[in-house]
Amino acid sequence: MISDRWNDYLQNEILKSGECLEDDAIHHTGFELEIPVIRKTARLLRRVALLQVAGSNQKLTDVPDQLLKVFHSPLVKKNLEQLQPYISQERDIIGYLHQGLLIKETRYKADERTVDSVYYRMGLSLYEHLLARDRAKVNEAHKQVADWLLSWERAKEQTVIHCEASTEKLQAFLTLQNYLDDIALRCHMVSDLQQLEVLESSLTVHPEWKWRFKKNLLFAEFLVAFYQLLPRTAFDFKEIGAAYFRAIGGSKVFDTYKKDFLEKLEELVGCPLHILGVVSLGAITPIFFSGELEGQKKGSADRVYYPYGSVHATTDLAVYHYHFQTTARTIWLTENRAIITRMSAESDFLQQTQSLIIGVDGQVRSGHRKLIEQLVARSQSLKEIIVWHDFDPAGYQIGQTIWQLLSPFTHCKIKWIVPTELETGKKTVISTWNEYEKHMQSYLLTQRMEQEEQAGGSDEWRIWMEN
């Protein structure tokens, strides 16, 4: 007689639709049970398979790693040849059968006697082991999330920022508080669910960040740690982990993901981190451009002026200390610096067309965002923005980011330079988001192209501006 546990497992995980166990014909052979499988239809009953399973339920103390590598689901089927790289001895396979770790499935042809296939599949003992392991993972994850929720509540109660702090610090403080409150709310909503994937999504700050649970949790801890230190005038990266964990080695906990975490944090708060007091990062972002640009220092009469005729550079720090504006009619936003050099070298093109070209260097960072927003908001002469990037997924992301940044500004048109292969005639400019999105998604299915492959010259650039 087969146990209820085995019966439920075989019926739910192993048998095909319309099949059932032939209970009256079960044969006990020492350590194994041989269980015929039949298929019933309205007119006939046919024996289609034979399952060989463990004859008794055994308590497992350990499961071989090689089995866990091969059989991760009851759907996995392996014949002897396919198992050879993992389990070289047939006697080991027999042992796993007797332990309930594997089952042997023999399928018959239509005559009910001729063997069609022989496969080994996950047994009940292995299945229950994996379920228990997954439950343990989820329980541990729930505990870690509960600990994080407690740390966030404590940090929110104890952290106070002075009202005389800089505008950027105050804004970052409120932004982080809102993000962390949102994460906490989502975590509370799934506190009773036994699915690790749901916990992962609840901890995700941004849906486009495809991080696993461990990294998401660590980033959530990093945000709390950074939030706690924001009231300080200045602090080092190492202090973020040390102050949060308060244990030997705490200063190194965030080191593995330092680059990712700092980039995403800057994206969240919307300003360079050294503006917020983070020292010794060594990461002042240069912003290269060519064209006429003027800036006035906040709260001061100090001014800076960059004329036509050369490639210039400012920094993300300067952008947060100065108000910039331009007399340009057109701003070009380019992914690669080489295009700035190429365009500035074209005799008088920028001045004659009243153009300013700015490089975003492969990623639209907070300094670029701030400068672009200032120019669009403060430059009365500005009529259009032309976006020009590599024609690959990273370039497409730049195009999306700039659209999201500029969509609130309705007084200036946005254009995207697109590859000509999918265009009719000589059109190389698209001026609506929906058309650009559709075009790029179609193009990226099969092709890639760098900006420099379609650099053109002043005559072509003028056509793009007039289009």
Secondary structure as a PSIPRED ss2 file (coil, helix, strand):
# PSIPRED VFORMAT (PSIPRED V4.0)

   1 M C   1.000  0.000  0.000
   2 I C   1.000  0.000  0.000
   3 S C   1.000  0.000  0.000
   4 D H   0.000  1.000  0.000
   5 R H   0.000  1.000  0.000
   6 W H   0.000  1.000  0.000
   7 N H   0.000  1.000  0.000
   8 D H   0.000  1.000  0.000
   9 Y H   0.000  1.000  0.000
  10 L H   0.000  1.000  0.000
  11 Q H   0.000  1.000  0.000
  12 N H   0.000  1.000  0.000
  13 E H   0.000  1.000  0.000
  14 I H   0.000  1.000  0.000
  15 L C   1.000  0.000  0.000
  16 K C   1.000  0.000  0.000
  17 S C   1.000  0.000  0.000
  18 G C   1.000  0.000  0.000
  19 E E   0.000  0.000  1.000
  20 C E   0.000  0.000  1.000
  21 L E   0.000  0.000  1.000
  22 E C   1.000  0.000  0.000
  23 D H   0.000  1.000  0.000
  24 D H   0.000  1.000  0.000
  25 A H   0.000  1.000  0.000
  26 I C   1.000  0.000  0.000
  27 H E   0.000  0.000  1.000
  28 H E   0.000  0.000  1.000
  29 T E   0.000  0.000  1.000
  30 G C   1.000  0.000  0.000
  31 F C   1.000  0.000  0.000
  32 E E   0.000  0.000  1.000
  33 L E   0.000  0.000  1.000
  34 E E   0.000  0.000  1.000
  35 I E   0.000  0.000  1.000
  36 P E   0.000  0.000  1.000
  37 V E   0.000  0.000  1.000
  38 I E   0.000  0.000  1.000
  39 R E   0.000  0.000  1.000
  40 K E   0.000  0.000  1.000
  41 T C   1.000  0.000  0.000
  42 A C   1.000  0.000  0.000
  43 R C   1.000  0.000  0.000
  44 L C   1.000  0.000  0.000
  45 L E   0.000  0.000  1.000
  46 R E   0.000  0.000  1.000
  47 R E   0.000  0.000  1.000
  48 V E   0.000  0.000  1.000
  49 A E   0.000  0.000  1.000
  50 L E   0.000  0.000  1.000
  51 L E   0.000  0.000  1.000
  52 Q E   0.000  0.000  1.000
  53 V E   0.000  0.000  1.000
  54 A E   0.000  0.000  1.000
  55 G C   1.000  0.000  0.000
  56 S C   1.000  0.000  0.000
  57 N C   1.000  0.000  0.000
  58 Q C   1.000  0.000  0.000
  59 K C   1.000  0.000  0.000
  60 L C   1.000  0.000  0.000
  61 T C   1.000  0.000  0.000
  62 D C   1.000  0.000  0.000
  63 V C   1.000  0.000  0.000
  64 P C   1.000  0.000  0.000
  65 D H   0.000  1.000  0.000
  66 Q H   0.000  1.000  0.000
  67 L H   0.000  1.000  0.000
  68 L H   0.000  1.000  0.000
  69 K H   0.000  1.000  0.000
  70 V H   0.000  1.000  0.000
  71 F C   1.000  0.000  0.000
  72 H C   1.000  0.000  0.000
  73 S C   1.000  0.000  0.000
  74 P C   1.000  0.000  0.000
  75 L C   1.000  0.000  0.000
  76 V C   1.000  0.000  0.000
  77 K C   1.000  0.000  0.000
  78 K E   0.000  0.000  1.000
  79 N C   1.000  0.000  0.000
  80 L H   0.000  1.000  0.000
  81 E H   0.000  1.000  0.000
  82 Q H   0.000  1.000  0.000
  83 L H   0.000  1.000  0.000
  84 Q C   1.000  0.000  0.000
  85 P C   1.000  0.000  0.000
  86 Y C   1.000  0.000  0.000
  87 I C   1.000  0.000  0.000
  88 S C   1.000  0.000  0.000
  89 Q C   1.000  0.000  0.000
  90 E H   0.000  1.000  0.000
  91 R H   0.000  1.000  0.000
  92 D H   0.000  1.000  0.000
  93 I H   0.000  1.000  0.000
  94 I H   0.000  1.000  0.000
  95 G H   0.000  1.000  0.000
  96 Y H   0.000  1.000  0.000
  97 L H   0.000  1.000  0.000
  98 H H   0.000  1.000  0.000
  99 Q C   1.000  0.000  0.000
 100 G C   1.000  0.000  0.000
 101 L C   1.000  0.000  0.000
 102 L E   0.000  0.000  1.000
 103 I E   0.000  0.000  1.000
 104 K E   0.000  0.000  1.000
 105 E E   0.000  0.000  1.000
 106 T E   0.000  0.000  1.000
 107 R E   0.000  0.000  1.000
 108 Y E   0.000  0.000  1.000
 109 K C   1.000  0.000  0.000
 110 A C   1.000  0.000  0.000
 111 D C   1.000  0.000  0.000
 112 E C   1.000  0.000  0.000
 113 R C   1.000  0.000  0.000
 114 T C   1.000  0.000  0.000
 115 V E   0.000  0.000  1.000
 116 D E   0.000  0.000  1.000
 117 S E   0.000  0.000  1.000
 118 V E   0.000  0.000  1.000
 119 Y E   0.000  0.000  1.000
 120 Y E   0.000  0.000  1.000
 121 R E   0.000  0.000  1.000
 122 M E   0.000  0.000  1.000
 123 G C   1.000  0.000  0.000
 124 L H   0.000  1.000  0.000
 125 S H   0.000  1.000  0.000
 126 L H   0.000  1.000  0.000
 127 Y H   0.000  1.000  0.000
 128 E H   0.000  1.000  0.000
 129 H H   0.000  1.000  0.000
 130 L H   0.000  1.000  0.000
 131 L H   0.000  1.000  0.000
 132 A H   0.000  1.000  0.000
 133 R H   0.000  1.000  0.000
 134 D H   0.000  1.000  0.000
 135 R H   0.000  1.000  0.000
 136 A H   0.000  1.000  0.000
 137 K H   0.000  1.000  0.000
 138 V H   0.000  1.000  0.000
 139 N H   0.000  1.000  0.000
 140 E H   0.000  1.000  0.000
 141 A H   0.000  1.000  0.000
 142 H H   0.000  1.000  0.000
 143 K H   0.000  1.000  0.000
 144 Q H   0.000  1.000  0.000
 145 V H   0.000  1.000  0.000
 146 A H   0.000  1.000  0.000
 147 D H   0.000  1.000  0.000
 148 W H   0.000  1.000  0.000
 149 L H   0.000  1.000  0.000
 150 L H   0.000  1.000  0.000
 151 S H   0.000  1.000  0.000
 152 W H   0.000  1.000  0.000
 153 E H   0.000  1.000  0.000
 154 R H   0.000  1.000  0.000
 155 A H   0.000  1.000  0.000
 156 K H   0.000  1.000  0.000
 157 E H   0.000  1.000  0.000
 158 Q H   0.000  1.000  0.000
 159 T C   1.000  0.000  0.000
 160 V C   1.000  0.000  0.000
 161 I C   1.000  0.000  0.000
 162 H C   1.000  0.000  0.000
 163 C C   1.000  0.000  0.000
 164 E C   1.000  0.000  0.000
 165 A C   1.000  0.000  0.000
 166 S C   1.000  0.000  0.000
 167 T H   0.000  1.000  0.000
 168 E H   0.000  1.000  0.000
 169 K H   0.000  1.000  0.000
 170 L H   0.000  1.000  0.000
 171 Q H   0.000  1.000  0.000
 172 A H   0.000  1.000  0.000
 173 F H   0.000  1.000  0.000
 174 L H   0.000  1.000  0.000
 175 T H   0.000  1.000  0.000
 176 L H   0.000  1.000  0.000
 177 Q H   0.000  1.000  0.000
 178 N H   0.000  1.000  0.000
 179 Y H   0.000  1.000  0.000
 180 L H   0.000  1.000  0.000
 181 D H   0.000  1.000  0.000
 182 D H   0.000  1.000  0.000
 183 I H   0.000  1.000  0.000
 184 A H   0.000  1.000  0.000
 185 L H   0.000  1.000  0.000
 186 R H   0.000  1.000  0.000
 187 C H   0.000  1.000  0.000
 188 H H   0.000  1.000  0.000
 189 M H   0.000  1.000  0.000
 190 V C   1.000  0.000  0.000
 191 S C   1.000  0.000  0.000
 192 D C   1.000  0.000  0.000
 193 L C   1.000  0.000  0.000
 194 Q C   1.000  0.000  0.000
 195 Q C   1.000  0.000  0.000
 196 L H   0.000  1.000  0.000
 197 E H   0.000  1.000  0.000
 198 V H   0.000  1.000  0.000
 199 L H   0.000  1.000  0.000
 200 E H   0.000  1.000  0.000
 201 S H   0.000  1.000  0.000
 202 S H   0.000  1.000  0.000
 203 L H   0.000  1.000  0.000
 204 T C   1.000  0.000  0.000
 205 V C   1.000  0.000  0.000
 206 H C   1.000  0.000  0.000
 207 P C   1.000  0.000  0.000
 208 E C   1.000  0.000  0.000
 209 W C   1.000  0.000  0.000
 210 K C   1.000  0.000  0.000
 211 W C   1.000  0.000  0.000
 212 R C   1.000  0.000  0.000
 213 F H   0.000  1.000  0.000
 214 K H   0.000  1.000  0.000
 215 K H   0.000  1.000  0.000
 216 N H   0.000  1.000  0.000
 217 L H   0.000  1.000  0.000
 218 L H   0.000  1.000  0.000
 219 F H   0.000  1.000  0.000
 220 A H   0.000  1.000  0.000
 221 E H   0.000  1.000  0.000
 222 F H   0.000  1.000  0.000
 223 L H   0.000  1.000  0.000
 224 V H   0.000  1.000  0.000
 225 A H   0.000  1.000  0.000
 226 F H   0.000  1.000  0.000
 227 Y H   0.000  1.000  0.000
 228 Q H   0.000  1.000  0.000
 229 L H   0.000  1.000  0.000
 230 L C   1.000  0.000  0.000
 231 P C   1.000  0.000  0.000
 232 R C   1.000  0.000  0.000
 233 T C   1.000  0.000  0.000
 234 A C   1.000  0.000  0.000
 235 F E   0.000  0.000  1.000
 236 D E   0.000  0.000  1.000
 237 F H   0.000  1.000  0.000
 238 K H   0.000  1.000  0.000
 239 E H   0.000  1.000  0.000
 240 I H   0.000  1.000  0.000
 241 G H   0.000  1.000  0.000
 242 A H   0.000  1.000  0.000
 243 A H   0.000  1.000  0.000
 244 Y H   0.000  1.000  0.000
 245 F H   0.000  1.000  0.000
 246 R C   1.000  0.000  0.000
 247 A C   1.000  0.000  0.000
 248 I C   1.000  0.000  0.000
 249 G C   1.000  0.000  0.000
 250 G H   0.000  1.000  0.000
 251 S H   0.000  1.000  0.000
 252 K H   0.000  1.000  0.000
 253 V C   1.000  0.000  0.000
 254 F C   1.000  0.000  0.000
 255 D H   0.000  1.000  0.000
 256 T H   0.000  1.000  0.000
 257 Y H   0.000  1.000  0.000
 258 K H   0.000  1.000  0.000
 259 K H   0.000  1.000  0.000
 260 D H   0.000  1.000  0.000
 261 F H   0.000  1.000  0.000
 262 L H   0.000  1.000  0.000
 263 E H   0.000  1.000  0.000
 264 K H   0.000  1.000  0.000
 265 L H   0.000  1.000  0.000
 266 E H   0.000  1.000  0.000
 267 E H   0.000  1.000  0.000
 268 L H   0.000  1.000  0.000
 269 V H   0.000  1.000  0.000
 270 G C   1.000  0.000  0.000
 271 C C   1.000  0.000  0.000
 272 P C   1.000  0.000  0.000
 273 L H   0.000  1.000  0.000
 274 H H   0.000  1.000  0.000
 275 I H   0.000  1.000  0.000
 276 L H   0.000  1.000  0.000
 277 G C   1.000  0.000  0.000
 278 V E   0.000  0.000  1.000
 279 V E   0.000  0.000  1.000
 280 S C   1.000  0.000  0.000
 281 L C   1.000  0.000  0.000
 282 G C   1.000  0.000  0.000
 283 A C   1.000  0.000  0.000
 284 I C   1.000  0.000  0.000
 285 T C   1.000  0.000  0.000
 286 P E   0.000  0.000  1.000
 287 I E   0.000  0.000  1.000
 288 F E   0.000  0.000  1.000
 289 F E   0.000  0.000  1.000
 290 S E   0.000  0.000  1.000
 291 G C   1.000  0.000  0.000
 292 E C   1.000  0.000  0.000
 293 L E   0.000  0.000  1.000
 294 E E   0.000  0.000  1.000
 295 G E   0.000  0.000  1.000
 296 Q E   0.000  0.000  1.000
 297 K E   0.000  0.000  1.000
 298 K C   1.000  0.000  0.000
 299 G C   1.000  0.000  0.000
 300 S C   1.000  0.000  0.000
 301 A C   1.000  0.000  0.000
 302 D C   1.000  0.000  0.000
 303 R E   0.000  0.000  1.000
 304 V E   0.000  0.000  1.000
 305 Y E   0.000  0.000  1.000
 306 Y E   0.000  0.000  1.000
 307 P C   1.000  0.000  0.000
 308 Y C   1.000  0.000  0.000
 309 G C   1.000  0.000  0.000
 310 S C   1.000  0.000  0.000
 311 V E   0.000  0.000  1.000
 312 H E   0.000  0.000  1.000
 313 A E   0.000  0.000  1.000
 314 T E   0.000  0.000  1.000
 315 T E   0.000  0.000  1.000
 316 D H   0.000  1.000  0.000
 317 L H   0.000  1.000  0.000
 318 A H   0.000  1.000  0.000
 319 V H   0.000  1.000  0.000
 320 Y H   0.000  1.000  0.000
 321 H H   0.000  1.000  0.000
 322 Y E   0.000  0.000  1.000
 323 H E   0.000  0.000  1.000
 324 F E   0.000  0.000  1.000
 325 Q E   0.000  0.000  1.000
 326 T C   1.000  0.000  0.000
 327 T C   1.000  0.000  0.000
 328 A C   1.000  0.000  0.000
 329 R C   1.000  0.000  0.000
 330 T E   0.000  0.000  1.000
 331 I E   0.000  0.000  1.000
 332 W E   0.000  0.000  1.000
 333 L E   0.000  0.000  1.000
 334 T E   0.000  0.000  1.000
 335 E C   1.000  0.000  0.000
 336 N C   1.000  0.000  0.000
 337 R H   0.000  1.000  0.000
 338 A H   0.000  1.000  0.000
 339 I H   0.000  1.000  0.000
 340 I H   0.000  1.000  0.000
 341 T H   0.000  1.000  0.000
 342 R H   0.000  1.000  0.000
 343 M H   0.000  1.000  0.000
 344 S H   0.000  1.000  0.000
 345 A H   0.000  1.000  0.000
 346 E C   1.000  0.000  0.000
 347 S C   1.000  0.000  0.000
 348 D C   1.000  0.000  0.000
 349 F H   0.000  1.000  0.000
 350 L H   0.000  1.000  0.000
 351 Q H   0.000  1.000  0.000
 352 Q H   0.000  1.000  0.000
 353 T C   1.000  0.000  0.000
 354 Q C   1.000  0.000  0.000
 355 S E   0.000  0.000  1.000
 356 L E   0.000  0.000  1.000
 357 I E   0.000  0.000  1.000
 358 I E   0.000  0.000  1.000
 359 G E   0.000  0.000  1.000
 360 V C   1.000  0.000  0.000
 361 D C   1.000  0.000  0.000
 362 G C   1.000  0.000  0.000
 363 Q C   1.000  0.000  0.000
 364 V C   1.000  0.000  0.000
 365 R C   1.000  0.000  0.000
 366 S H   0.000  1.000  0.000
 367 G H   0.000  1.000  0.000
 368 H H   0.000  1.000  0.000
 369 R H   0.000  1.000  0.000
 370 K H   0.000  1.000  0.000
 371 L H   0.000  1.000  0.000
 372 I H   0.000  1.000  0.000
 373 E H   0.000  1.000  0.000
 374 Q H   0.000  1.000  0.000
 375 L H   0.000  1.000  0.000
 376 V H   0.000  1.000  0.000
 377 A H   0.000  1.000  0.000
 378 R H   0.000  1.000  0.000
 379 S C   1.000  0.000  0.000
 380 Q C   1.000  0.000  0.000
 381 S C   1.000  0.000  0.000
 382 L C   1.000  0.000  0.000
 383 K C   1.000  0.000  0.000
 384 E E   0.000  0.000  1.000
 385 I E   0.000  0.000  1.000
 386 I E   0.000  0.000  1.000
 387 V E   0.000  0.000  1.000
 388 W E   0.000  0.000  1.000
 389 H C   1.000  0.000  0.000
 390 D C   1.000  0.000  0.000
 391 F E   0.000  0.000  1.000
 392 D C   1.000  0.000  0.000
 393 P H   0.000  1.000  0.000
 394 A H   0.000  1.000  0.000
 395 G H   0.000  1.000  0.000
 396 Y H   0.000  1.000  0.000
 397 Q H   0.000  1.000  0.000
 398 I H   0.000  1.000  0.000
 399 G H   0.000  1.000  0.000
 400 Q H   0.000  1.000  0.000
 401 T H   0.000  1.000  0.000
 402 I H   0.000  1.000  0.000
 403 W H   0.000  1.000  0.000
 404 Q H   0.000  1.000  0.000
 405 L H   0.000  1.000  0.000
 406 L H   0.000  1.000  0.000
 407 S C   1.000  0.000  0.000
 408 P C   1.000  0.000  0.000
 409 F C   1.000  0.000  0.000
 410 T C   1.000  0.000  0.000
 411 H C   1.000  0.000  0.000
 412 C C   1.000  0.000  0.000
 413 K E   0.000  0.000  1.000
 414 I E   0.000  0.000  1.000
 415 K E   0.000  0.000  1.000
 416 W E   0.000  0.000  1.000
 417 I E   0.000  0.000  1.000
 418 V C   1.000  0.000  0.000
 419 P C   1.000  0.000  0.000
 420 T H   0.000  1.000  0.000
 421 E H   0.000  1.000  0.000
 422 L H   0.000  1.000  0.000
 423 E C   1.000  0.000  0.000
 424 T C   1.000  0.000  0.000
 425 G C   1.000  0.000  0.000
 426 K C   1.000  0.000  0.000
 427 K C   1.000  0.000  0.000
 428 T C   1.000  0.000  0.000
 429 V E   0.000  0.000  1.000
 430 I E   0.000  0.000  1.000
 431 S C   1.000  0.000  0.000
 432 T C   1.000  0.000  0.000
 433 W H   0.000  1.000  0.000
 434 N H   0.000  1.000  0.000
 435 E H   0.000  1.000  0.000
 436 Y H   0.000  1.000  0.000
 437 E H   0.000  1.000  0.000
 438 K H   0.000  1.000  0.000
 439 H H   0.000  1.000  0.000
 440 M H   0.000  1.000  0.000
 441 Q H   0.000  1.000  0.000
 442 S H   0.000  1.000  0.000
 443 Y H   0.000  1.000  0.000
 444 L H   0.000  1.000  0.000
 445 L C   1.000  0.000  0.000
 446 T C   1.000  0.000  0.000
 447 Q C   1.000  0.000  0.000
 448 R C   1.000  0.000  0.000
 449 M E   0.000  0.000  1.000
 450 E C   1.000  0.000  0.000
 451 Q H   0.000  1.000  0.000
 452 E H   0.000  1.000  0.000
 453 E H   0.000  1.000  0.000
 454 Q H   0.000  1.000  0.000
 455 A C   1.000  0.000  0.000
 456 G C   1.000  0.000  0.000
 457 G C   1.000  0.000  0.000
 458 S H   0.000  1.000  0.000
 459 D H   0.000  1.000  0.000
 460 E H   0.000  1.000  0.000
 461 W H   0.000  1.000  0.000
 462 R H   0.000  1.000  0.000
 463 I H   0.000  1.000  0.000
 464 W H   0.000  1.000  0.000
 465 M H   0.000  1.000  0.000
 466 E H   0.000  1.000  0.000
 467 N C   1.000  0.000  0.000
